[in-house]
Amino acid sequence: MPGFRLRGLPQRHSAEHGVASDASRPLREFEANPDYYRGKPRIERVVLKFDPGGRLTELLSGNVDVISVANPVEIPALQEDPRFRVLQEPDGDVRVLAWKCDHPLFRDARVRRALTFAIDRHELQRLLNTTATIPVVDGIVPVWDQLHGRAPSPLPYDPARARALFDKAGWVDRDGDGIRERGGRPFRFTLLVPGGGQSPWVTTAVFVREQLRELGVQMELQPLDHAVVQERMRSGEFEAALEWGGTGVAWLRGMFGDGSPLSYRNPVVTDLIDRLAGTADPTERRGIYQALIGVFQEEAPVTFLGPVAWTVFVHRRLRGLSSPWRTHPLQFMDRAMARGMTGVHPSSLAPGGCRDSWTATWRPCGS
């Protein structure tokens, strides 16, 4: 929000500095900066409200105009309300289904590919209330390439191809009990699931379980604290697990490089990650990412289930925000316009500042 400055304070106090310095105060007011290099913003005042609770009620009651970051679970409550829009953009994380690549069930890349073909990832994204404008990708795609529609197509949902790969790998339902087996061993395993209740992780796990069941794969769910899941992965005490995936070299190296918790070994991938770490050239990096995606599609050490969306609820009278690349209100506040308003009220970082607890709720000022 560089076009705004703390009301009543010298110019040296930037908006960002003011927000970070004292999250214990419930309201922080900012005024449009007439000397801003892009011109004075069209909204005169912005008030930041530090309030992590009751956001949706505040929005629906008309006390605020924007919630950011919003909970995608709440999207159905707004979809039929003509007053609001739902905006989303990739937040940089993806959900992955990690396979223990030296496990007897998952040692064969054909099996891991079959498991990926068996999951309708676009339907999963719809179930998780993620817009179709955010692409599913089998790897990492730089934001710039996503912005310009250069994300390569993922492996498709193809149950027939999945069945064929299972058959070729020797996993067949010979006794008609609905579960594939090979050498007397049924294709049965346990998936570690972070959290519990109605979390996106559990929704994802249940969806995947039902999709795999249709192909003769029995997957049991074991909900655990997220930290326990991560520790089990680090120690190699797992068969499959749901986990976050990142977008940087550190995550790639930690997951697929030397000492991979997946017990995945591929010197080509290790070399590509090293090359990625050693260059800042956008063209070269794009080529490396594309090469990594090619390997991941062939070997499927993890199944990339889909990106995590940054979700914003916004009243239609606030203009200037859009999906999927102009959703963040604090980044684009200087370009926004509010019809019939003298100001806008966003909530920013809640005390503690962790990703899951910060939100932005906005209301007209002076009302």
Buried (B, 14 or more C-beta within 10 A) or exposed (E): BBBBBBBEEEEEBBBEEBBEEEBEEEEBBBBBBEEBEEEBBBBBBBBBBBBBEEBBEBBBEEBBBBBBBBBBBBBEBBEEEEEBBBBBBBBBBBBBBBBBBEBEBBBBBBBBBBBBBBBBBBEBBEBBBBBEEBBBBBBBBBEEBBBEEEBBEBBEBBBEBBBBBBBEBEBBBEEEEEBBBBEEEBBBBBBBBBBEEEBBBBBBBEBBBEBBBEBBBBBEBBBBEBEEBBEBBEEEEBBBBBBBBBBEBEBBBBBBBEEBBBBBBBEEBBEBBEBBEEEEEEEEBBBBBBBBBBBBBEBBBBBBBBBBBBBBBBBEBBBBBEBBBBBBBBEBBBBBEBEEBEBBBBBBBBEEEEEEEBBBBBBBBEE
